[in-house]
Amino acid sequence: MLGHLSHTRVLRLAGLFTWALVSLPLVYTQYAPEEGMIQPGAGEATWLFAAYLAFGGCYFWLTRGLSAAGHTGWYDRLALLVLTISALAVSYISGTGLGSILMMVAAGVIPWLLSKRVGVIWLVVSQLAVLPVYSLIMGLPLFEALLQSLLYGGFSMFVFVTSLVARQQTQAREEQRRLNAELRATRLLLAESARVNERTRISRELHDLLGHHLTALSLNLEVAGHITEGQAQEHVRQAHTLAKLLLTDVREAVSQLRESGAIDLAAALRPLTERVPSLDIHLQVDEPLNVDDPERAHVLLRCTQEIITNAVRHAGARNLWIRVEKEGDNIVIDARDDGIGGEVDEILPGNGLRGMRERLAEYGGGFDVSARRGEGFRLRARLPVVTNMMLASGPQGVS
C-alpha cells in the first residue's frame, strides 16, 4: 500500500501519526484525571495544548521535502529547538512521560539537521531532561526514573539510527541519479563528438583528394583547350566547364559538412536538469547554440553539472535558473538560485569551484560569483568559442 511513497515520505507520515496518537492520552489525563488527582486549570490546559500543537507544527515544517543535503538553514535549527522545548513542556505541564514519546518522534528528524555526534548528544540530553518529571512529579525513585529516561533514550536512538540510514540511502540515490545524468549527457556528447569528427574527416578527404585532383584536371583541360582546334577543342571546353562545376559542388559540400558538424549544446545539457530531487531547474538555452570544439562543449557540460551539484548540496535552494547564451565570441552560463546565499568573502571555493575555474582558465575563460545572505547565489561563467589559433587553422576553401 505504501509502495508508491518514498522512504522519507513514510518517515514523515509515521511521525505525524505518532504525534496524533499522543493527543489521546493527553486529553484523557487532562479531562478525565485519575481519582485523587486535581483537574488542571484552564490556563494550564491552554499552555499544554499550545506546546503540543507547536511540536506538531515544527515537525511538519522540518519534515518538508527531506533531501540528501538535509536542512541547513538557521531557521530550521531554531525550529528544532522549539520542537524540543515543546516536547519537554508537554511532559512538565502534564506531569507525564508523553514528552519522551514526542522526543522519539523528534529523533526521526534530528539526523537531517545535525551531524551524527551533535545529534546523539542532543537526543540524550533532551531525554535526560525529562528525568525530573519521573522523579519529582510522578514520584518514582531516582534509579527507576533514570531507567525510565534511558529506556526512552534507547527507543529514540533506534529511531535516530533508522532515520540516519534513510538519509544515507537518500544521499546514495541522489549520487546515483547524478552519475546517471552525467553519464547520459556524456554519452550524448561523445556521440555528437564522433559525428563531428566523422564529418570533419570526410570534409578533409573531399578537400585533399577530390579537390586536388579536380583542380589539376581543370588546369590540364584549360591547357588542352589552347592547344586543340576544331571539334576537339569544343569537347575539351565542355569538359573544362563540367570540371569547374564539379569543383564548385565539392566546395559547397565541404562547407556544408563543416558548418553542420557542430555540437548542439542544448541537447547535451538537458539530461543534467532532469529529475533532480527537491530542486526545480529552469534551463534556457539560445537556439540554435552550437559548439564546434567537443572539448569546449565538455567544459561547459562539467560547469553546468557543478552548478547543479552546488545548488543541491550547499545552497539549500528550491529553484535554479540557468541561462546559456552566446555573447560575441563567448558562451556565457548565467546561473542563480533562491538558496540561503551568503557574503562573497565567506564563500570558500571547494574542489568543485576550483576545478571549474581550472577548466575554464585552460581555454581562456573564467567565472564571477555574487551572493548575499538570503538572496541566493549567482555565478556567471564565460568560455571563448573562437580564438586566434582556431581562426588560423579554420576550414579553408578548395583551391
Buried (B, 14 or more C-beta within 10 A) or exposed (E): EEEEEBBBEEBBEBBBEBBEEBBEBBEEBBEEEEEEEEEBEEEEBEBBBBBBEBBBBBBBBBBEEBBBBBBBEEEBBEBBEBBBBBBBBBBBBBBBBBBBBBBBBBBBBBBBBBEEEEBBEBBBEBBBBBBBBBBEBBEBEEEEBBEBBBEBBEBBBEBBBBBBEBBEBBBEBBEEBBEEBBEBBBEBBEEBBEBBEEBBEBBBEBBEEBBEEBBEBBEBBBEBBEEBEEEEBEEBBEBBEEBBEBBEEBBEBBBEBBEEBBBBBBBBBBBBBEEBBBBEBEBEBBEEBBBBBBEBBBBBBBBBBBBBBBBBBBBBBEBBBBBBEBEEBBBBBBBBBBBBBBEEEEBEEEEBBEBBBEBBEEBEBEBEEBBEEEBBBBBBBBBBBEBEEBEEEEBEEBE
